Amino acid sequence: MIIAIRHFPDKKRPCIVLEEDNKALVLGYLTDAKREKWLRKALMMENSLQLAIQVNSLYDIDEILESEDKE
């Protein structure tokens, strides 16, 4: 599972997503390019080739989504 910054064609702003295989869960939106730059710097993702960071989780994305339905 990874946390990534993604640009989707149907969204105006960049998204922070949790991804696993072909599934993505949008965690939030960055309001502009400046904030995307700040986040990339904070996560040491300044290299344009690095788009994500690896997350070691005990749960897969389906289990995370299921827990949302129970609340």
PyMOL Python script that loads the backbone (N, CA, C, O; Angstrom):
from pymol import cmd

cmd.read_pdbstr("""\
ATOM      1  N   MET A   1       0.854  -1.163   0.000  1.00  0.00           N
ATOM      2  CA  MET A   1       0.000   0.000   0.000  1.00  0.00           C
ATOM      3  C   MET A   1       0.904   1.231   0.000  1.00  0.00           C
ATOM      4  O   MET A   1       1.975   1.233   0.606  1.00  0.00           O
ATOM      5  N   ILE A   2       0.448   2.284  -0.697  1.00  0.00           N
ATOM      6  CA  ILE A   2       1.231   3.513  -0.782  1.00  0.00           C
ATOM      7  C   ILE A   2       0.350   4.725  -0.511  1.00  0.00           C
ATOM      8  O   ILE A   2      -0.864   4.685  -0.713  1.00  0.00           O
ATOM      9  N   ILE A   3       0.974   5.796  -0.054  1.00  0.00           N
ATOM     10  CA  ILE A   3       0.344   7.105  -0.004  1.00  0.00           C
ATOM     11  C   ILE A   3       0.965   7.886  -1.150  1.00  0.00           C
ATOM     12  O   ILE A   3       2.187   7.944  -1.286  1.00  0.00           O
ATOM     13  N   ALA A   4       0.102   8.494  -1.981  1.00  0.00           N
ATOM     14  CA  ALA A   4       0.595   9.168  -3.172  1.00  0.00           C
ATOM     15  C   ALA A   4      -0.142  10.482  -3.394  1.00  0.00           C
ATOM     16  O   ALA A   4      -1.232  10.705  -2.868  1.00  0.00           O
ATOM     17  N   ILE A   5       0.479  11.336  -4.180  1.00  0.00           N
ATOM     18  CA  ILE A   5      -0.170  12.552  -4.668  1.00  0.00           C
ATOM     19  C   ILE A   5      -0.548  12.250  -6.111  1.00  0.00           C
ATOM     20  O   ILE A   5       0.307  11.915  -6.931  1.00  0.00           O
ATOM     21  N   ARG A   6      -1.821  12.368  -6.412  1.00  0.00           N
ATOM     22  CA  ARG A   6      -2.296  12.052  -7.755  1.00  0.00           C
ATOM     23  C   ARG A   6      -3.072  13.224  -8.344  1.00  0.00           C
ATOM     24  O   ARG A   6      -3.725  13.993  -7.639  1.00  0.00           O
ATOM     25  N   HIS A   7      -2.974  13.325  -9.647  1.00  0.00           N
ATOM     26  CA  HIS A   7      -3.741  14.309 -10.408  1.00  0.00           C
ATOM     27  C   HIS A   7      -4.716  13.527 -11.276  1.00  0.00           C
ATOM     28  O   HIS A   7      -4.307  12.810 -12.190  1.00  0.00           O
ATOM     29  N   PHE A   8      -6.004  13.665 -10.989  1.00  0.00           N
ATOM     30  CA  PHE A   8      -7.038  12.986 -11.770  1.00  0.00           C
ATOM     31  C   PHE A   8      -7.648  13.980 -12.747  1.00  0.00           C
ATOM     32  O   PHE A   8      -7.836  15.146 -12.399  1.00  0.00           O
ATOM     33  N   PRO A   9      -7.962  13.543 -13.966  1.00  0.00           N
ATOM     34  CA  PRO A   9      -8.495  14.469 -14.969  1.00  0.00           C
ATOM     35  C   PRO A   9      -9.832  15.104 -14.573  1.00  0.00           C
ATOM     36  O   PRO A   9     -10.137  16.212 -15.013  1.00  0.00           O
ATOM     37  N   ASP A  10     -10.621  14.427 -13.761  1.00  0.00           N
ATOM     38  CA  ASP A  10     -11.925  14.971 -13.365  1.00  0.00           C
ATOM     39  C   ASP A  10     -11.867  15.807 -12.092  1.00  0.00           C
ATOM     40  O   ASP A  10     -12.901  16.279 -11.620  1.00  0.00           O
ATOM     41  N   LYS A  11     -10.680  15.999 -11.529  1.00  0.00           N
ATOM     42  CA  LYS A  11     -10.503  16.796 -10.309  1.00  0.00           C
ATOM     43  C   LYS A  11      -9.629  18.007 -10.630  1.00  0.00           C
ATOM     44  O   LYS A  11      -8.657  17.897 -11.377  1.00  0.00           O
ATOM     45  N   LYS A  12      -9.976  19.148 -10.070  1.00  0.00           N
ATOM     46  CA  LYS A  12      -9.200  20.363 -10.316  1.00  0.00           C
ATOM     47  C   LYS A  12      -7.926  20.406  -9.492  1.00  0.00           C
ATOM     48  O   LYS A  12      -6.910  20.945  -9.931  1.00  0.00           O
ATOM     49  N   ARG A  13      -7.984  19.832  -8.285  1.00  0.00           N
ATOM     50  CA  ARG A  13      -6.852  19.908  -7.373  1.00  0.00           C
ATOM     51  C   ARG A  13      -6.172  18.553  -7.234  1.00  0.00           C
ATOM     52  O   ARG A  13      -6.808  17.519  -7.439  1.00  0.00           O
ATOM     53  N   PRO A  14      -4.881  18.546  -6.886  1.00  0.00           N
ATOM     54  CA  PRO A  14      -4.205  17.272  -6.625  1.00  0.00           C
ATOM     55  C   PRO A  14      -4.793  16.602  -5.388  1.00  0.00           C
ATOM     56  O   PRO A  14      -5.211  17.274  -4.444  1.00  0.00           O
ATOM     57  N   CYS A  15      -4.820  15.273  -5.403  1.00  0.00           N
ATOM     58  CA  CYS A  15      -5.390  14.483  -4.310  1.00  0.00           C
ATOM     59  C   CYS A  15      -4.289  13.743  -3.569  1.00  0.00           C
ATOM     60  O   CYS A  15      -3.280  13.351  -4.155  1.00  0.00           O
ATOM     61  N   ILE A  16      -4.498  13.561  -2.279  1.00  0.00           N
ATOM     62  CA  ILE A  16      -3.655  12.670  -1.483  1.00  0.00           C
ATOM     63  C   ILE A  16      -4.449  11.372  -1.388  1.00  0.00           C
ATOM     64  O   ILE A  16      -5.574  11.364  -0.888  1.00  0.00           O
ATOM     65  N   VAL A  17      -3.871  10.282  -1.866  1.00  0.00           N
ATOM     66  CA  VAL A  17      -4.597   9.019  -1.918  1.00  0.00           C
ATOM     67  C   VAL A  17      -3.827   7.902  -1.241  1.00  0.00           C
ATOM     68  O   VAL A  17      -2.600   7.933  -1.146  1.00  0.00           O
ATOM     69  N   LEU A  18      -4.572   6.920  -0.777  1.00  0.00           N
ATOM     70  CA  LEU A  18      -4.043   5.659  -0.287  1.00  0.00           C
ATOM     71  C   LEU A  18      -4.332   4.667  -1.397  1.00  0.00           C
ATOM     72  O   LEU A  18      -5.491   4.482  -1.767  1.00  0.00           O
ATOM     73  N   GLU A  19      -3.304   4.023  -1.938  1.00  0.00           N
ATOM     74  CA  GLU A  19      -3.463   3.124  -3.087  1.00  0.00           C
ATOM     75  C   GLU A  19      -2.964   1.727  -2.780  1.00  0.00           C
ATOM     76  O   GLU A  19      -1.992   1.526  -2.051  1.00  0.00           O
ATOM     77  N   GLU A  20      -3.669   0.768  -3.365  1.00  0.00           N
ATOM     78  CA  GLU A  20      -3.240  -0.625  -3.312  1.00  0.00           C
ATOM     79  C   GLU A  20      -3.770  -1.291  -4.566  1.00  0.00           C
ATOM     80  O   GLU A  20      -4.971  -1.258  -4.834  1.00  0.00           O
ATOM     81  N   ASP A  21      -2.889  -1.888  -5.325  1.00  0.00           N
ATOM     82  CA  ASP A  21      -3.236  -2.496  -6.613  1.00  0.00           C
ATOM     83  C   ASP A  21      -3.954  -1.464  -7.484  1.00  0.00           C
ATOM     84  O   ASP A  21      -3.391  -0.410  -7.781  1.00  0.00           O
ATOM     85  N   ASN A  22      -5.178  -1.754  -7.893  1.00  0.00           N
ATOM     86  CA  ASN A  22      -5.891  -0.820  -8.779  1.00  0.00           C
ATOM     87  C   ASN A  22      -6.954  -0.021  -8.023  1.00  0.00           C
ATOM     88  O   ASN A  22      -7.869   0.522  -8.641  1.00  0.00           O
ATOM     89  N   LYS A  23      -6.846   0.059  -6.703  1.00  0.00           N
ATOM     90  CA  LYS A  23      -7.816   0.783  -5.884  1.00  0.00           C
ATOM     91  C   LYS A  23      -7.153   2.004  -5.258  1.00  0.00           C
ATOM     92  O   LYS A  23      -5.991   1.967  -4.851  1.00  0.00           O
ATOM     93  N   ALA A  24      -7.925   3.088  -5.193  1.00  0.00           N
ATOM     94  CA  ALA A  24      -7.427   4.313  -4.572  1.00  0.00           C
ATOM     95  C   ALA A  24      -8.507   4.889  -3.675  1.00  0.00           C
ATOM     96  O   ALA A  24      -9.677   4.956  -4.054  1.00  0.00           O
ATOM     97  N   LEU A  25      -8.107   5.299  -2.495  1.00  0.00           N
ATOM     98  CA  LEU A  25      -8.997   5.935  -1.532  1.00  0.00           C
ATOM     99  C   LEU A  25      -8.496   7.365  -1.341  1.00  0.00           C
ATOM    100  O   LEU A  25      -7.396   7.578  -0.832  1.00  0.00           O
ATOM    101  N   VAL A  26      -9.308   8.346  -1.750  1.00  0.00           N
ATOM    102  CA  VAL A  26      -8.911   9.745  -1.622  1.00  0.00           C
ATOM    103  C   VAL A  26      -8.982  10.141  -0.152  1.00  0.00           C
ATOM    104  O   VAL A  26     -10.037  10.054   0.477  1.00  0.00           O
ATOM    105  N   LEU A  27      -7.846  10.576   0.386  1.00  0.00           N
ATOM    106  CA  LEU A  27      -7.773  11.006   1.773  1.00  0.00           C
ATOM    107  C   LEU A  27      -8.062  12.498   1.905  1.00  0.00           C
ATOM    108  O   LEU A  27      -8.583  12.951   2.925  1.00  0.00           O
ATOM    109  N   GLY A  28      -7.721  13.250   0.873  1.00  0.00           N
ATOM    110  CA  GLY A  28      -7.942  14.691   0.919  1.00  0.00           C
ATOM    111  C   GLY A  28      -7.415  15.354  -0.330  1.00  0.00           C
ATOM    112  O   GLY A  28      -6.878  14.705  -1.228  1.00  0.00           O
ATOM    113  N   TYR A  29      -7.580  16.662  -0.367  1.00  0.00           N
ATOM    114  CA  TYR A  29      -7.171  17.445  -1.532  1.00  0.00           C
ATOM    115  C   TYR A  29      -6.181  18.515  -1.112  1.00  0.00           C
ATOM    116  O   TYR A  29      -6.261  19.063  -0.012  1.00  0.00           O
ATOM    117  N   LEU A  30      -5.257  18.798  -1.998  1.00  0.00           N
ATOM    118  CA  LEU A  30      -4.334  19.916  -1.800  1.00  0.00           C
ATOM    119  C   LEU A  30      -4.941  21.114  -2.523  1.00  0.00           C
ATOM    120  O   LEU A  30      -5.445  20.971  -3.637  1.00  0.00           O
ATOM    121  N   THR A  31      -4.900  22.277  -1.911  1.00  0.00           N
ATOM    122  CA  THR A  31      -5.606  23.421  -2.483  1.00  0.00           C
ATOM    123  C   THR A  31      -4.906  24.043  -3.681  1.00  0.00           C
ATOM    124  O   THR A  31      -5.549  24.696  -4.502  1.00  0.00           O
ATOM    125  N   ASP A  32      -3.594  23.848  -3.792  1.00  0.00           N
ATOM    126  CA  ASP A  32      -2.881  24.430  -4.931  1.00  0.00           C
ATOM    127  C   ASP A  32      -1.515  23.775  -5.096  1.00  0.00           C
ATOM    128  O   ASP A  32      -1.111  22.924  -4.303  1.00  0.00           O
ATOM    129  N   ALA A  33      -0.814  24.195  -6.146  1.00  0.00           N
ATOM    130  CA  ALA A  33       0.496  23.605  -6.466  1.00  0.00           C
ATOM    131  C   ALA A  33       1.529  23.896  -5.379  1.00  0.00           C
ATOM    132  O   ALA A  33       2.430  23.089  -5.153  1.00  0.00           O
ATOM    133  N   LYS A  34       1.408  25.032  -4.708  1.00  0.00           N
ATOM    134  CA  LYS A  34       2.372  25.380  -3.658  1.00  0.00           C
ATOM    135  C   LYS A  34       2.297  24.368  -2.515  1.00  0.00           C
ATOM    136  O   LYS A  34       3.325  23.937  -1.994  1.00  0.00           O
ATOM    137  N   ARG A  35       1.091  23.998  -2.133  1.00  0.00           N
ATOM    138  CA  ARG A  35       0.939  23.026  -1.044  1.00  0.00           C
ATOM    139  C   ARG A  35       1.406  21.634  -1.465  1.00  0.00           C
ATOM    140  O   ARG A  35       1.939  20.879  -0.652  1.00  0.00           O
ATOM    141  N   GLU A  36       1.206  21.305  -2.721  1.00  0.00           N
ATOM    142  CA  GLU A  36       1.748  20.036  -3.230  1.00  0.00           C
ATOM    143  C   GLU A  36       3.264  20.043  -3.106  1.00  0.00           C
ATOM    144  O   GLU A  36       3.854  19.041  -2.700  1.00  0.00           O
ATOM    145  N   LYS A  37       3.895  21.144  -3.446  1.00  0.00           N
ATOM    146  CA  LYS A  37       5.349  21.260  -3.342  1.00  0.00           C
ATOM    147  C   LYS A  37       5.799  21.111  -1.889  1.00  0.00           C
ATOM    148  O   LYS A  37       6.794  20.440  -1.616  1.00  0.00           O
ATOM    149  N   TRP A  38       5.067  21.739  -0.946  1.00  0.00           N
ATOM    150  CA  TRP A  38       5.401  21.640   0.467  1.00  0.00           C
ATOM    151  C   TRP A  38       5.318  20.194   0.947  1.00  0.00           C
ATOM    152  O   TRP A  38       6.206  19.712   1.651  1.00  0.00           O
ATOM    153  N   LEU A  39       4.237  19.503   0.556  1.00  0.00           N
ATOM    154  CA  LEU A  39       4.061  18.116   0.983  1.00  0.00           C
ATOM    155  C   LEU A  39       5.144  17.228   0.396  1.00  0.00           C
ATOM    156  O   LEU A  39       5.694  16.378   1.096  1.00  0.00           O
ATOM    157  N   ARG A  40       5.454  17.413  -0.876  1.00  0.00           N
ATOM    158  CA  ARG A  40       6.529  16.624  -1.489  1.00  0.00           C
ATOM    159  C   ARG A  40       7.845  16.834  -0.750  1.00  0.00           C
ATOM    160  O   ARG A  40       8.601  15.886  -0.536  1.00  0.00           O
ATOM    161  N   LYS A  41       8.117  18.075  -0.363  1.00  0.00           N
ATOM    162  CA  LYS A  41       9.360  18.361   0.359  1.00  0.00           C
ATOM    163  C   LYS A  41       9.340  17.701   1.731  1.00  0.00           C
ATOM    164  O   LYS A  41      10.330  17.093   2.137  1.00  0.00           O
ATOM    165  N   ALA A  42       8.226  17.814   2.450  1.00  0.00           N
ATOM    166  CA  ALA A  42       8.118  17.228   3.790  1.00  0.00           C
ATOM    167  C   ALA A  42       8.272  15.709   3.756  1.00  0.00           C
ATOM    168  O   ALA A  42       8.850  15.117   4.667  1.00  0.00           O
ATOM    169  N   LEU A  43       7.753  15.083   2.703  1.00  0.00           N
ATOM    170  CA  LEU A  43       7.828  13.625   2.576  1.00  0.00           C
ATOM    171  C   LEU A  43       9.067  13.172   1.811  1.00  0.00           C
ATOM    172  O   LEU A  43       9.214  11.994   1.488  1.00  0.00           O
ATOM    173  N   MET A  44       9.947  14.116   1.526  1.00  0.00           N
ATOM    174  CA  MET A  44      11.172  13.854   0.770  1.00  0.00           C
ATOM    175  C   MET A  44      10.855  13.208  -0.576  1.00  0.00           C
ATOM    176  O   MET A  44      11.520  12.262  -0.996  1.00  0.00           O
ATOM    177  N   MET A  45       9.838  13.728  -1.240  1.00  0.00           N
ATOM    178  CA  MET A  45       9.422  13.268  -2.569  1.00  0.00           C
ATOM    179  C   MET A  45       9.706  14.358  -3.597  1.00  0.00           C
ATOM    180  O   MET A  45       8.962  14.507  -4.566  1.00  0.00           O
ATOM    181  N   GLU A  46      10.767  15.112  -3.391  1.00  0.00           N
ATOM    182  CA  GLU A  46      11.061  16.246  -4.264  1.00  0.00           C
ATOM    183  C   GLU A  46      11.452  15.805  -5.667  1.00  0.00           C
ATOM    184  O   GLU A  46      11.245  16.546  -6.628  1.00  0.00           O
ATOM    185  N   ASN A  47      12.007  14.622  -5.795  1.00  0.00           N
ATOM    186  CA  ASN A  47      12.348  14.072  -7.104  1.00  0.00           C
ATOM    187  C   ASN A  47      11.045  13.821  -7.864  1.00  0.00           C
ATOM    188  O   ASN A  47      10.167  13.119  -7.362  1.00  0.00           O
ATOM    189  N   SER A  48      10.912  14.374  -9.039  1.00  0.00           N
ATOM    190  CA  SER A  48       9.668  14.245  -9.802  1.00  0.00           C
ATOM    191  C   SER A  48       9.364  12.796 -10.184  1.00  0.00           C
ATOM    192  O   SER A  48       8.228  12.479 -10.536  1.00  0.00           O
ATOM    193  N   LEU A  49      10.352  11.923 -10.121  1.00  0.00           N
ATOM    194  CA  LEU A  49      10.121  10.518 -10.457  1.00  0.00           C
ATOM    195  C   LEU A  49       9.475   9.758  -9.308  1.00  0.00           C
ATOM    196  O   LEU A  49       8.791   8.758  -9.528  1.00  0.00           O
ATOM    197  N   GLN A  50       9.689  10.228  -8.080  1.00  0.00           N
ATOM    198  CA  GLN A  50       9.107   9.563  -6.924  1.00  0.00           C
ATOM    199  C   GLN A  50       7.729  10.152  -6.666  1.00  0.00           C
ATOM    200  O   GLN A  50       7.602  11.337  -6.356  1.00  0.00           O
ATOM    201  N   LEU A  51       6.712   9.335  -6.793  1.00  0.00           N
ATOM    202  CA  LEU A  51       5.344   9.808  -6.669  1.00  0.00           C
ATOM    203  C   LEU A  51       4.658   9.336  -5.401  1.00  0.00           C
ATOM    204  O   LEU A  51       3.557   9.793  -5.096  1.00  0.00           O
ATOM    205  N   ALA A  52       5.281   8.432  -4.654  1.00  0.00           N
ATOM    206  CA  ALA A  52       4.577   7.839  -3.517  1.00  0.00           C
ATOM    207  C   ALA A  52       5.566   7.350  -2.465  1.00  0.00           C
ATOM    208  O   ALA A  52       6.765   7.222  -2.711  1.00  0.00           O
ATOM    209  N   ILE A  53       5.010   7.081  -1.274  1.00  0.00           N
ATOM    210  CA  ILE A  53       5.798   6.452  -0.222  1.00  0.00           C
ATOM    211  C   ILE A  53       5.095   5.168   0.202  1.00  0.00           C
ATOM    212  O   ILE A  53       3.866   5.100   0.234  1.00  0.00           O
ATOM    213  N   GLN A  54       5.874   4.173   0.521  1.00  0.00           N
ATOM    214  CA  GLN A  54       5.359   2.869   0.935  1.00  0.00           C
ATOM    215  C   GLN A  54       4.822   2.942   2.353  1.00  0.00           C
ATOM    216  O   GLN A  54       5.439   3.543   3.233  1.00  0.00           O
ATOM    217  N   VAL A  55       3.662   2.324   2.569  1.00  0.00           N
ATOM    218  CA  VAL A  55       3.048   2.264   3.893  1.00  0.00           C
ATOM    219  C   VAL A  55       2.963   0.797   4.297  1.00  0.00           C
ATOM    220  O   VAL A  55       2.411  -0.022   3.562  1.00  0.00           O
ATOM    221  N   ASN A  56       3.501   0.471   5.446  1.00  0.00           N
ATOM    222  CA  ASN A  56       3.394  -0.891   5.959  1.00  0.00           C
ATOM    223  C   ASN A  56       2.198  -0.926   6.901  1.00  0.00           C
ATOM    224  O   ASN A  56       2.244  -0.370   7.998  1.00  0.00           O
ATOM    225  N   SER A  57       1.147  -1.573   6.474  1.00  0.00           N
ATOM    226  CA  SER A  57      -0.089  -1.609   7.246  1.00  0.00           C
ATOM    227  C   SER A  57      -0.502  -3.049   7.504  1.00  0.00           C
ATOM    228  O   SER A  57      -0.234  -3.939   6.697  1.00  0.00           O
ATOM    229  N   LEU A  58      -1.147  -3.264   8.620  1.00  0.00           N
ATOM    230  CA  LEU A  58      -1.684  -4.593   8.916  1.00  0.00           C
ATOM    231  C   LEU A  58      -2.949  -4.869   8.114  1.00  0.00           C
ATOM    232  O   LEU A  58      -3.381  -6.016   8.004  1.00  0.00           O
ATOM    233  N   TYR A  59      -3.543  -3.817   7.554  1.00  0.00           N
ATOM    234  CA  TYR A  59      -4.812  -3.929   6.835  1.00  0.00           C
ATOM    235  C   TYR A  59      -4.618  -3.657   5.360  1.00  0.00           C
ATOM    236  O   TYR A  59      -3.718  -2.914   4.968  1.00  0.00           O
ATOM    237  N   ASP A  60      -5.471  -4.266   4.537  1.00  0.00           N
ATOM    238  CA  ASP A  60      -5.468  -3.907   3.128  1.00  0.00           C
ATOM    239  C   ASP A  60      -6.536  -2.841   2.909  1.00  0.00           C
ATOM    240  O   ASP A  60      -7.299  -2.531   3.824  1.00  0.00           O
ATOM    241  N   ILE A  61      -6.596  -2.284   1.719  1.00  0.00           N
ATOM    242  CA  ILE A  61      -7.496  -1.161   1.463  1.00  0.00           C
ATOM    243  C   ILE A  61      -8.963  -1.556   1.605  1.00  0.00           C
ATOM    244  O   ILE A  61      -9.782  -0.731   2.011  1.00  0.00           O
ATOM    245  N   ASP A  62      -9.311  -2.795   1.281  1.00  0.00           N
ATOM    246  CA  ASP A  62     -10.698  -3.256   1.446  1.00  0.00           C
ATOM    247  C   ASP A  62     -11.101  -3.268   2.917  1.00  0.00           C
ATOM    248  O   ASP A  62     -12.217  -2.877   3.258  1.00  0.00           O
ATOM    249  N   GLU A  63     -10.201  -3.713   3.789  1.00  0.00           N
ATOM    250  CA  GLU A  63     -10.492  -3.728   5.224  1.00  0.00           C
ATOM    251  C   GLU A  63     -10.650  -2.306   5.766  1.00  0.00           C
ATOM    252  O   GLU A  63     -11.473  -2.063   6.648  1.00  0.00           O
ATOM    253  N   ILE A  64      -9.875  -1.390   5.247  1.00  0.00           N
ATOM    254  CA  ILE A  64      -9.982   0.004   5.663  1.00  0.00           C
ATOM    255  C   ILE A  64     -11.337   0.574   5.224  1.00  0.00           C
ATOM    256  O   ILE A  64     -12.003   1.270   5.990  1.00  0.00           O
ATOM    257  N   LEU A  65     -11.728   0.274   4.002  1.00  0.00           N
ATOM    258  CA  LEU A  65     -13.008   0.761   3.495  1.00  0.00           C
ATOM    259  C   LEU A  65     -14.179   0.132   4.251  1.00  0.00           C
ATOM    260  O   LEU A  65     -15.179   0.803   4.507  1.00  0.00           O
ATOM    261  N   GLU A  66     -14.065  -1.145   4.610  1.00  0.00           N
ATOM    262  CA  GLU A  66     -15.129  -1.824   5.375  1.00  0.00           C
ATOM    263  C   GLU A  66     -15.312  -1.176   6.747  1.00  0.00           C
ATOM    264  O   GLU A  66     -16.443  -1.045   7.215  1.00  0.00           O
ATOM    265  N   SER A  67     -14.240  -0.774   7.390  1.00  0.00           N
ATOM    266  CA  SER A  67     -14.357  -0.163   8.709  1.00  0.00           C
ATOM    267  C   SER A  67     -15.120   1.160   8.632  1.00  0.00           C
ATOM    268  O   SER A  67     -15.765   1.556   9.603  1.00  0.00           O
ATOM    269  N   GLU A  68     -15.056   1.841   7.497  1.00  0.00           N
ATOM    270  CA  GLU A  68     -15.792   3.088   7.296  1.00  0.00           C
ATOM    271  C   GLU A  68     -17.290   2.837   7.265  1.00  0.00           C
ATOM    272  O   GLU A  68     -18.065   3.645   7.776  1.00  0.00           O
ATOM    273  N   ASP A  69     -17.704   1.728   6.672  1.00  0.00           N
ATOM    274  CA  ASP A  69     -19.129   1.401   6.565  1.00  0.00           C
ATOM    275  C   ASP A  69     -19.752   1.083   7.920  1.00  0.00           C
ATOM    276  O   ASP A  69     -20.955   1.273   8.103  1.00  0.00           O
ATOM    277  N   LYS A  70     -18.959   0.605   8.865  1.00  0.00           N
ATOM    278  CA  LYS A  70     -19.471   0.191  10.172  1.00  0.00           C
ATOM    279  C   LYS A  70     -19.739   1.374  11.105  1.00  0.00           C
ATOM    280  O   LYS A  70     -20.461   1.240  12.093  1.00  0.00           O
ATOM    281  N   GLU A  71     -19.160   2.522  10.790  1.00  0.00           N
ATOM    282  CA  GLU A  71     -19.314   3.696  11.668  1.00  0.00           C
ATOM    283  C   GLU A  71     -20.632   4.395  11.435  1.00  0.00           C
ATOM    284  O   GLU A  71     -20.922   5.398  12.087  1.00  0.00           O
TER     285      GLU A  71
END
""", "prot")
cmd.dss("prot")
cmd.show_as("cartoon", "prot")
cmd.util.cbc("prot")
cmd.orient("prot")
